[in-house]
Amino acid sequence: MDEKDISRSATAVRLGINNTPSPQIIENAKLVMSKILAPIEAYYKKPVKINCMYRCPKLNKAIGGAATSQHLLGKAVDFTVQGITVKQVFNDIISGRIKGLKDVLDQCIEEGTWLHISYDIKQHRKQFLVMRNGKYTPTTKEI
């Protein structure tokens, strides 16, 4: 994981959208990397592949992202872990097997092909959701 991962977007490149983050957004994203992604990599001893982190407003609109998306602030990440199913990562987080992670995250959404986690230093809702057929269902248990 490095700073290039923060704003990488094939969609932005394809559409010619400048997705350059501000210094504050870079700082937010670095917190997500250290507080969320680093413990996950350490737990599995496998690399995390970031699919999406920061999205500028124009890119967020182009992909149909929510107007209140934490991606707009660099406070969210969509990712997978090499060789580990999305469902397993979700279950390991919600069960507390990845120590300390459940208590600091804001949202954790199992979206089928990736996991979405948001982190905000001021807000720890500990909200777990599963998305199926475009609908979000809250859960407090492993799936």
Secondary structure, 3 states (H helix, E strand, C coil): CCCHHHHCCHHHHHHCCCCCCCHHHHHHHHHHHHHHHHHHHHHHCCCEEEEECCCCHHHHHHCCCCCCCHHHHCCEEEEEECCECHHHHHHHHHCCCCCCHHHHCCEEEECCCCEEEECECCECCCEEEEEECCEEEECCCCC
